[in-house]
Amino acid sequence: MSNITKDMTIGEILRQAPEAAPVLLEAGMHCLGCPSAQAETLEEAAMVHGMDIDELMSKIAAV
């Protein structure tokens, strides 16, 4: 999934690559369908959840 970037919103990622959902859920992002997911970038969500964005990107890319 090299076309996924940290600047994309969670909603954009899920529309483009729904197979990323289990990775995000495992990372603690349980509100994939909430309004925040439509406006918050992956990088912002990682920061809010105290995650390393590069590690999360690696996990998503491995799917």
Secondary structure, DSSP 8 states (H G I E B T S, - for coil): -TT--TTSBHHHHHHH-GGGHHHHHHTT---TTSHHHHH-BHHHHHHHTT--HHHHHHHHHT-
